[in-house]
Amino acid sequence: MKGLVIIFHLVALGTLASSEKLNVLFICADDMNVDLGVYGHPQVKTPHLDRLAQRGVVFERAYCQQSLCGPSRTSVMTGLRPDETEILTNSNKMREINPDVITLGQAFRLNGYFSARAGKIYHYGNPSMIGTDGHDDPQTWDKKYNPIGMDRTQQEYITRYGRGRQKDNNLGISMAWWDPVSKDTDHTDGKVASKIIELIGQKKDEPFFLAAGFFNPHCPYVAPKKYFDLYPLDQITMQDVGEAKRDLEDVPPIALGRDLANWPYYFADITMYQARKCKQAYFATQSFVDAQVGRLMDALEKNNIFDKTIIVFWSDHGYFLGEKGLWYKRKAFERSTRVPLIISAPGMAKGERSNKPVELLDLYPTLMDLCGISVSSRLQGKSLRPLLSDPNAEKLDEASCHPGMVWQRCLGVFPAY
Ligand SMILES: [Ca+2]
């Protein structure tokens, strides 16, 4: 029990006056890999993330702590590794196991910030828990909002392939899509952005930590048709199944766990056409999220606070999308552990890219450092300020980027879907 481990968090009052404090806009995508224009992908269009990149630093080698929503998100919000939080699955026991932990949002609250979220920051069953608190931690926020859009309220229109199609509660682990002619704001993620935009307007004169938690591109891949139209199906290709199987020949059994015996598990009952259709839909949801990021940046500009706001864009883990015949995540390969991470901070580098390995674990200490908040605690990451100042600085030798440790411990524990 974590209760036996005493963790001291001493959060000192910030030294900056309220008017000088930097705001934080914390933007999270769910299951988003780096198949993005801003990361050089030849197809996926991300004009708004491109715009954010021009104002900040793109981290080319950013990795999650564990390639699963719950453990990764808990790690980000506590600043502790999954084997420290003991959240290694999508369980809802973060506070139960870590009663005294001070989360990222709590640290801001203790230092005079308004802390609020809309959508998924801690784990939510996606889409089953959309519109609820999910696995939230109330102590993290002053306010919380749970928008729900047509992707959830009209999910009977979603086309799904393969296993799990008979059960509504399995929609989040099936390959499924829908491209209704609709407005962005008819969808949950559009509503998440709208709520954060509203809060930006309301709170522009006080320091805020606002967290926008988007549910895309997690399956089911649902977005307005205009985003699907960006990716004609005849231009969507998949790795040949034989090639994918050969790609696994030198992979040790532990790396696939129980999936090895069932390979190609994720393609069971799925035709290549259906896989291409889902890949098209995944690309569409990537661009849909990108557009919402654009709306958030527009709101900062409209309220004239872009220059006093730190923006962090991240995803909880990556996604295979067909490589090695795998589709989702939960493995220690590059495709499911590497994440997009872009940080724009006043006074720091702009329009640059860093090739240094960093972890999502670093976000908590980075934000504390940038906001002038002193934290003495068991935060296990390190501040990325040196890289935000000089993106390829030779510092950070102490970077303890060894996320594979946790995944290997967990292989065989995960359910095999
Ligand atoms: Ca996720």
Residues whose N, C-alpha, C, O or C-beta is under 5 A from the ligand:
A	BS01	CA	D30 D31 C69 D316
